[in-house]
Amino acid sequence: MESATKFFTAQDVAVLQEIIVHRRDVRGNRFIDKPVEQQVIDQLLKAALHAPSVGYSQPWEFVLIRDGAIRQQVKDSFDGANAAAQPVFGDRQDQYAQLKLEGILESALNIAVFYKPSEGPVLGQTAMAEAGLYSVVCAIQNMWLMARALNIGLGWVSILDADKVAVILNAPPGHRLVAYLCIGYTDGFFSRPELEILEWEKRRELESVIWYEHF
């Protein structure tokens, strides 16, 4: 049986920590007009393929989208969902309206990430069916960290009608959209998350989220 032979140095740990701390959600007002090389795209996708997955099921599929007409249809879905969301935020509606929350048209590449359910039982997923979706999220996080390591912007657009986007992309029956990602070179990364800078939310302190033995 194979055993692990790779060990990491304190310097490696420090670099990984920097990448995690400086990961950012990049919006359309930060992307620049520069194509993303195929080699870079391959690195992002290979990072996704090395994510952990329940029962080693690897239940992810990726749709790479450059076509402007298709992106415009997705943008239309965003616009509808975004308009519907604005009243939800009450006295913060005006602030919400000023936020740039996507980069569907501005980014060099869009990637739709789908969950593909298994046709049979999956080891470790029999009691928690949602573990398959969580596996896809792990793949997305790998892509996000690799993008930041490559100084590539990545933004996750969650204000969408997932079913409409699935139809736009001709997704097979049963496939579920987990994330719609905007990928591209950027004019820079904020020193802190943008929503923290805008005082939309504050980062939670460690002691506020840790419990011992039980709640």
C-alpha positions, 0 to 999 in steps of 0.5 A: 500500500502506498504511503505519503512521502511529501512533507511540507516546510514552515515556509510552505505553510506560511505561503499557504496561509498568505494565499488563504488570508488574501483570497478575494471575491472579485467583481466585474469592476476589477477585471481587465481586458486580458485573456486567460491562458489555457495553461492557467485554466488547466491549473484551475481545473486540475486544482478542482480535480484534486479536491476531496469528495465523498466516497471518491465520487468526484461528482463535479462537471464544469462548463467553460463559457466564453460566448457573449450571447450565452453570457448575456442570457445568464446576466439577464438571469442575474439582473432579475434575481438581483432586482428581486433581492433588493427589497429584502434588505430594507433600509439597506436597499440603496447601499445594496443597489450600489454594490457591483455583485458580478462580472459575467460580461467583464471577465475573460471566462465564465465557468459553471460548476455542476453537481452530477449525482451518482447513478448508484450508492456512494460510500459515505453519502447514504446518510447525508445526501448533501455530502455530494454537493459539499464535495463540489464546493470543496472543488470550487474552494481549490479553484479559488485558492489556486486562482489567488496563487496565480494572481487571477481574479475569481468571483462567485455569482450566487444571485441567479436562477439556477434552474434557468441557468441550467436550461441556458447551458443545456444541462442534463436532467439531474445536474444541479448548478452549484456555482457560476464563476467569473474568471480573469485578470484583475487590476488588483486585489483589496487588502481586505474583503470588499464587503468588510471595507464597505462595512456591510459585515464584519469578520467574526472573531474566533472565540465567537464561533467555537464551542466545546463538547456541545452548544 
